[in-house]
Amino acid sequence: IAKQLGIDEDVAEAAVKQVLPGLVGGLAANAKRDDKSAEMLTNTLKHHNKGVVKSVKDVDVADGKKIVKNVFGANEDAVATKLAGASTKSDVTGDIIKQVLPIVAPIVLSWLASQFLGGKTEEAAAPKEAPKETSSSSGGIGDLLGGLLSSPQGQEIAGDLLGGLLGAGKK
């Protein structure tokens, strides 16, 4: 990501650390909004259930921009500013966050799809009685995503994803 954006690795790492929970949180909030939003997220995950993206080079940034627009809508600038402001690294600006979001978004969706729809570690990512499809309550997949951020297991899984994003290409 740092090479692609022409920024220092430390800045890219700090930006990704801000983007990951912000993106998952945005997905969770959208999924909890109503049944239609949850169904749309489930369909999006089905579309991205083609295996986890292994390299930043394989990311469809145009698709990432669509994902970011769908997740944050007109609030994209405000979200980027807030995520940048929460970074401990002063070099992480809203502009950098806005560049990182569409790179990370398809990676996150492909990873979430593999976990929730085809997942090797689905039981670790989701509660035992969690539905694989959207249930009649709008909280189904939104609750799963919210749990991903709030549970120790979920944080460990998110940390693994973050490590994969940041560790790819490092020795």
N, C-alpha and C positions, 0 to 999 in steps of 0.2 A: 504494500500500500504506500509506504514511504517513497519507494522508487517511482511508482506510478504518478504520485502527486508532486514529486520533487521536494519533499519535506524531510526533516530529520526523523530518524527512526523513533526517537523518544517522543516526539510530537505526534507521530502516527499512532504509536502505542497508547498514549494518553487519550487521543481522540477516539480510538476504537473502544477503549475502556468506558468512555462516556456514552458512545453510540449504542453499544450492545444492550445495556439495561433500558435505555430510552426507547429503543426500537421494540424490544419485547414488551415493555410497559405500554407502548402505544398500540401494539397489536392486541394486548389483553384488554385495554380500555375499549377499543373498537368492538371486540368480540362480545364484551359484556353489555354493549349499548342496547342491542335488541337481537331477536332471532335471525333476522335477515343479515345483519352484520356478521354474526357468528357463522352463518351458512356461507357467506362470501369468503370468510377466512378459511373455512374448511375446504372450499373449492380451490382457493389459491394454494393451499398446502398440497392438495392433490395434484395441481398443475406443476408444483415444484418437487414432487416426490420422484425424482429421477436420479437419486444418489446425491450425497453431499458434495458440494463444490469443493474440489481439492486445491485449487489454485486461484489466486486473484486474477490471473490471466484469463481464466475461464468464465469470469463474471460478465454477465450482460448488463452493463451499466444503464442502458436505456430501460431495461426491465426494472432495474433498481430504482430509477427515478420514478417510474410508475408506482412502484410499491410504496416509496416514501410519500408520494402525493396522496395515495389512498390511505395511508396510515395517519398522516398529520394534516392533510388538506391545506387549508389557508394558514394553518398555524406553523408551517414548516420553519419559517424564519424565526419565530418566537421560540420554538423548540430548540433549534440550533443554537440560538443565543443563550438559552437557559442551560443546555448541556455544556456549552463552552465555558460558561460562568461557573459551573460546578467542578470544572477540572482543576486539579492542583497545579497544572502546568500552564503558565501564563501565555505560552505560545499557541495554545489551542484556541483558535478563534471560531466564531460562528461560521465563517466562510470555509474553514477547514472541516468543521463538522458537516456542513452541507455537501462537501466533496466526498467525505468518507461514507455518509449515509447510503448513497446508492451503490456503493461498492459492497458494503457489509450486508445490506438488506437481502439480496438474493442468496447469500451464503447462509444467513440466519434462517430464511424460509426453507431452503433445501435441508438444512440440519433439523429444523423443527418438523418438517414433513417426514424425514427418516425416523425421527423419534416417535411421533404420534401416529403415523400411518403405516410405517413399515419397520418400525424401530427395533433395533437390536437391544436397546435398553429402555424400552417403552415403560416397563414396570417401574423403573427408577424415576422416570420423568413424569409419570402420571399416577394419581391415586388408583388403587385397585379397581374401584367401581367406576372409574372415569370412562365416559363414552368415547368410542373411536370416531363417531360421527356427531354432528351437532344434535343435542337433545332438544326436547321441546322448550327447555328453559334457556334463555340467552346466555346464562352463565357458563355452560359446559366447557367449551374450549377456552373461553376467557378465564375461567377459574383455573384451568390447567396452566395457562401461561402465567397467571398471577402467582400460582403455586411455584412455578419454576423460579421466579425471582425471590420468593419469600422463604422457601424451605432450604434447609442446609443441603439436602440432596440436589435440589434445583440449582443452588448457587454453585455446587461442585460441578454439575453438568455444564452450566453456563461458563464456568471457569475453564472447563475442558475445551469448549468451543472457542473461547477467547484465546486460550493457549494455542489452539490450532491455527487461528487467524494470525496470531503474532509470532508463533514459532515456525511457521512454514518458511523454509529457506534459511533458517538460522542453524548454526552448528550446535 
